């Protein structure tokens, strides 16, 4: 058994993709996932499973489609994969409280390197970027946020293959996963 984290894209954002976290947790339990818990209202579900990540990704997306009528991509990452990625986070990520620090989860089968290539080179005077595995680390000062390349990532087709959490949420998800383990 392995602790996994499902990160839904576009759930409860801007009045769209509305799903009650209690109902989402119940759907996971009804589908046979063990120890299902949700964290905050943005579509984060921690659970235990023996299935492989890509199999889980497809079955969870199908379950949400049937149960809630919502076609939303989902990234599934194991506790170990998240711990490994966060251990590789650059020194600058999550440090300055005046900056925005995002953990950009790339939804397989897309690859982080391909996403970065599609969005293009960063503007180093305004932002920092690194990646490890399927996780892209991005930071930018709030005062110049709108000048960054990644502030407009939503205009790229690859945006549909990403789900974004701030650094605090990414770290809290790992903390909660360790409690389930």
Secondary structure, DSSP 8 states (H G I E B T S, - for coil): -EEEEEEESSTTBTTBS---HHHHHHHHHHTT-EEEEEETTTTEEEEEESS-HHHHHHHHHHHHHHHH-----EEEEEHHHHHHHHHT--TTTTT-TTEEEEEEEE-TTS-HHHHHHHH----TTTEEEEEETTEEEEEEEGGGGGGSSGGGGGGSGGGGGEEEEEHHHHHHHHHHHHHH-
